[in-house]
Amino acid sequence: MHGKTFHGLASLGLLGMLVMLGSRPAGAYPLDGYQDTGIARLKAYDLAVKSGTELLRAGALFPSSTITPGLASHPGFTLPAPDPEFSTAVAALVPGEAADYGIAVLDITDASAPRYAEVNAEISMNPASVGKIVVLLGVFQALADVYPADIEKRRAVLRNTVVTADDFIEWDSHDVPVWKPGEPTVVKRPIAIGDQANLWTYLDWMSSASSNAAASIVMREMLLLSKFRTEYPVTDERARAYFATTDPGTLRADLSGAIQSPVGLYGMDRQKLRQGAFFTRTGKERVPGYTSYATPRELMRFLVRMEQGTLVDAFSSLEIKKLLYLTDTRIRYAAAPALDPAAVYFKSGSFYSCKPEEGFTCEKYKGNVQNILISVAVVETPQRAVPLRYLVVIMSNTLRTSSAVAHQAFATRLHRAIKQAHPIDAPTP
């Protein structure tokens, strides 16, 4: 199997392996999480950081102990009504026309006096890869359904279940980081049929590298867990038989139940937030699905639930948040230099399409038919004298202009505005 390999200084061997940052997709989960999860790349990256050969932004280096739900002490928190003044100010921060955006911003720096802004918050778009956060919810719900009172058993399933990629991965070109202890390099390549890793690693590949192949494998495992419960993990033969002999209508209902029921359980509107289908062609052929869509307001409700610790339960919410914590190269909204010192919990998705147009060159993030880019983020600055904490959802369809640059510009302006609203000489909330 071929792939991309990132080498550092040859004399440094393993500790020099991760110098090249620019072309790697974003990674997630705190770097000290290897012992708990078995996600191998965390060990590799941590070794490189400690050797001084991996240069990450300061906000990517916080340990697991600092990652906490921001609204855990406010279990009854509900999304407040939009503040008209704050909403107007947020709308003024977007590059171009506000009509091209759907935005929700919740400032919980002082959670007892939150500020909430909306701009076209009911606009609906295909969530693209942001829909993978709904898959995370489905997996943790399935674990809780099978082992409601046994957190350690849930951890064991995630860590000890060895998952093998099959043709559900076809087709996807996203690279994922592949490393085994003792190897001199982390190899970046697409998942191949036969690749094995534990279930936690596949969750990481889905969340951090945004691998569609990993997402379809995770959704396959979610259905098997929901079907076979305490018998999971099952043999390859039983898994294949389930997908081959179950009628398509039942498979479709199983998928909807596993992935959409939790959305309604936790106060979100299933008519406004739905990940309806697998992320690969073969997955969609094997398991029929539905269309997918999301609105800024419903995605914000997801983030609020995560921060409350009430997405399934406190364990599940915290693990979902860790899986969204960026510990590698930052892209799109999260790439704004203003966020360098901040911890960013992030998922984004894009979809663009083009048609022939004189004088126009089709590029990524710059479609002239569709140019959708969606980002969800929680931004925290725990080291600041007045720690900031705010939640952001931004959806855009800005034709012929770089949506990635526009999201970065908005991120910079919003971060500046939140800092100005909470100066460091004010009492700490």
N, C-alpha and C positions, 0 to 999 in steps of 0.2 A: 504494500500500500504506500502510495506516495503522499507527501505532505510538505508543509512549510516547517522549517526548523529554525529556531532563533538561537544563535550562538553569541556568547559574550567573548571575553578574552580567553583564548585557548588555554592559557596557563592557569586560569581560575577554575576550569572544569565546571562542575555543577554550579558553583556559586557565581559564575559569570554568565549564566545562561539567559538572563532576561533583560538585557540592556535595551533591546530595540522595542520601543513603546508604540511608535506611531501607527503601525499597521495592525495592531492587535485589537480584537473586539473587547468590549468592557467585561470585566469579571466582577463577580459579586461574592458575598459572604466574607466575614472578617478573617484575616489571615491566620489567626490563632485557632481556627475551627477544625483543623485537620483531625485531631484526636477524637473529637466528638462525631465527626461526619464521615471521615474516610475520603473526603474530596481531595485527591492527590495534588492537584495544582496548588492548593493552599499551602502545602508544605514546601513545594518548589519555590513559590513566590516569596514565602516568608524567609527561606534560606537566602534568597537573592537580596532581599531588602536588608537583612541583618548583615550581609557581607558588604553592603554599600554599592552593589552593582545594579540594583534595581531602584530607579528613582520614581517614586509615586508621590502624588500630591498629598499634602499633610492630612487632608480630610479622608484619605483612604486607609489610614494607619491606626484607627481607633480599635482597641481590643473589644472582644465580645462583651466584656463586663460593662462597657459604656452604652451598649445598644439596649434601650429600654422603650416601652410604649409611652408615648408622650401624653396620653390621656388616661393612663391607668387609674389615676386618682379621681377621674371624672367619669364613672361608669354610666351615668345617666346623660352624658353629653349628647346633644342633638345638633345637627347643622343649623346654625342661626339663619335668620332672614338676611338677605344680602344688604349690606350697608351701601346706600346710594352714592355717598361721597367716595368711599373706598373703591366701589365699582367703577366710577368715572375715572378715578386716578389710575386704576389698573388698565382700563381700556386705552388710556393715553400712552401707555408704555409700549404698545405693540408697534412694530415697524409696518407701515402701510395702513390699510383700512381695517378697522376693528370688525367690520362685517365679515371678514374672511376668517375670523377666529371664534372659537368657543373656549372660554376660560373660566376656571373656578380657582380661587385662592383663599386659603384659610390660614390666618395668622394666629397661632396658639402659643406665641411666646409668653403671654400671660393668659393661661387657659381659663382663668376666671373672668376674663374680659376679652373674648375672642373677637376678631374682626374677619368678616367674610365678604368676598367680592365675587360677582358673577358677570360675565360678558357672554351673551348668547349661550347660556349654560344648558339649554335644551336641544341644541343642535346635535344631530345623530350622524355618526360616521362609522364605517367599518374600523374596528380597533386595531386591525393588523396584529403585530406582535404584542401589543399591550394586552390582548386577550389572554396571553399566557399567565397573567396574574389570576385570572378566573380558573385556569387549570390548576394552579397552585392551591387555590381554595378547595377545588374538588378533591385533590389528592389528600389534603389534610382532613377534610370532612370524612372521606372514606376510611382513613386510619382511625378517626375518632368513633365512627359508627361501629367498627369491628372491635376496637379496644377502648371503650369509653372511659374506663377507670385505670388504664395501665399506660402511662406515658412512656415508661421504659420499653415496653413492648413495641410501641410505635417507633421509638428511636431504633430499636433492633431491626425492625422491618426496613427502615430507610437505610441503615448502615450495612446490614448483612445480606440483603437480597441482591444477588448477582443478576443483572439484567443483560440480555444479549440482543443486539440489534438485528432485526430481520428486515424483510422488504417493506415494512411500514415506513422505513426512512426514505423511500424513493418518492420524489427526488428533492434534494436539498444541497446547496453549495456552501452553507455557513460552516466556517471552521470552528473547531472546538480545541481546547488545550488538552493534550494527552501526555501523561507523564507517569512513570513508575519510579518509586524510590531507588536511587542508585544510578538512574540514567543521567547522562550529562546534559540533556537538553529537554525542553518542553517542545513537543511537536504540535504544530497547528495545522489541522487538516479536517476535512469533512468526516463525519461518522460513516463507517463502512459496515456492511453486513458482516456479522460475526464479532464486532467490537463488544467487549464486556466491561462493565463498570457497575458499581453499586447504584441503587436507586437514587441516593442522595446526589451522586455525581450527575446522573441524568437530569435531576431537577436543576442543578447548577448550570449544566450546559444549556438547558432550556431558558433559564433566567438570565444568565450572564452573557453567554455567547449568542443568545437568541436563536439557537439552532431549531429550525422547524423539524428536522429529523428527531432531535431529542424530545421535542414537544409531542410528536406523534407516538414515540415510544412511551413517554410518560402517560399519555392518554390511554394507550393500550394497557399499561399496568394498572391504571386507575380503574378501568373496566373489569380487569381480572380480579383485582382486590375486592371490588364491590360485589362481584359475582360469587367468588369462592370463599371470601371472608377468611376465617381462621385457617383454611386449607392453603391460602396464598403464602408463599409463591408456589405455583403449580408447574408441572412439567411442560416442556415445549409442546408435547403431543396434546395435552389437555387444552392448552392455550389455543393451538391451531384448530382443534376441534370446535371450540366455542365460537370462534369467528367464522369457521367454515360451515357449521351446521345450524347456527341460529339464524332465523329468518331476518331479512333486512329491517323490517318494521320493529322487531323486538330489539335489535341492536341499536336502532335509532332512539328508541325509548330508553334503553339502558344508558346511552350517552347523555341524553337530555337529563335523565334523573341524576346521574353522577355529577354533571358539571353545572346544571342550572338550578337544581333544587337548593343547594347552599346559598345561591344568590338571594333567593326569596326568604330563606330562613333568617338572614341577618339584616333585614330591613331595606334591601335594595330591590328596585323594580325590575323584574325579569323581562319586562317589555322595553326596558331602556338600557339594559346591560346583558348582553348575551354573547358568549363564545359558542357558536353552534356547530362547529365542524373541526375535523382534524386539520393539521397544517401541511400535510403532504398529499400528493395525488393518490397514492396507494391507500393511505389511511381513509381518505374520502370514499374511495371505491369499496373498501371493506366495510366501512361503517357509515351509512348515509347520515347526513346532518342537516343543519339549518343555516340560514344566513346569520351573520354576526354583526353586532352593532353596539354602540356605546354612546353615552352623552357625558359631558364634563361633570354634571351634577351627580350622576350615578357613580362615576369613577371616584369622585370626591368622597362619596359615602363609603365606598370600599376603603379608601385610605383612613377615614375617620374610624371605621370599625377596627382596622389594623392597629391604629394608635391607641384605641381603647383596650385592646387585648380581647376583643369579642368576635373576631373571625374564628369561628369554631370554639376556641378557648384560648387561654393565655399562652400556652405552649405553642399552639399552631400559629397564632398571630405573630409571636416573636420570631419563630422560624421563617415565616414568610417574609418578615421584615429583614432578617439577616440575608436571605436569598436575594434581596433587592439592594443590598448595600454594595456600592461600587468599590472594588479594590483593584482596579486596573485602569487602563485607558478610558477616559470619559468621552462620550460622543454626544452630538446633537445638543439638546438643552443643557445637559450636565457638563459639557465642555467649556462653558463660560469660565474664564479665568477668575472671575470674582468669587466663584464657588470653591476655589482650590483649598482653602482652609476648612471647608465645611464637609461634614458627612452628608453624602447624598444617597438616598434610597430611591431607585430609579428603574423605570421600564419605558421603552419607547417603541413605536412601530411606524413604518412608513409604507406608502403605496403611491406610485406615480405612473402615469401613462402619457404617451405622446402621440401626436399625429403630425404629418408633414406640414411645415409652415416656413415660408420664405424668411430667411434671415434668422431662424431660430434653430439652435442645436439642442437636442434632447440630452439631458444629464440627470443623474441621480439627484433627488430632492428638488427637481426643477421641471416638472411636467407641465405640459400646456393643455392637457385634457383633464387629468387629475393630478394633484400634488399634495396628497394627504400626509401629514406628519402629526403624530400624537405622542405626548410625553406625560407621564405622571411622576411626581417627585415629592419626596419629603426631604427638606433641607434643615440641618441642625448644626449649630456651632457651639458645642459643649465647652470649648476652651475660652470662649469670649466672656468678658466680665458680666455682660447681660446675655446669657445664651439665647440664641434665636432658634425658633422652631416654627416652620410653616409648611403647608401642604399646597401643591400646585398641580392642576391639570390644564394642559393647553392642547387644543386641537386646531389645526389650520388646514386650509386648502388654498394656498397662495400660488396662483399659476405663474409660470415663467420666471419665478424668483426663487432663490435658494431658501427653502424652508428651514434647513439646518442652521444657516446663518441667522435667520429671523428669530428662531427659538433661542439661540445663544444671546442675541441682543436683548430679547425680552427677559431672559434669566438675569443678565447683568443689571438691567434697569430695576427689575423687581427686587433683587437682593439689596441694591442700594436704597430703595425706598423702605424696605423692611428695617434695615439698619438705622435709617434716619428716624423711623418711628419708635425705635428703642435704643436711644443713645446710651453709651456706656457709663455716663455719669448719672443715670437714673437708678433708682433702687432695683435690685435684682428681684424679679418675680419669684 
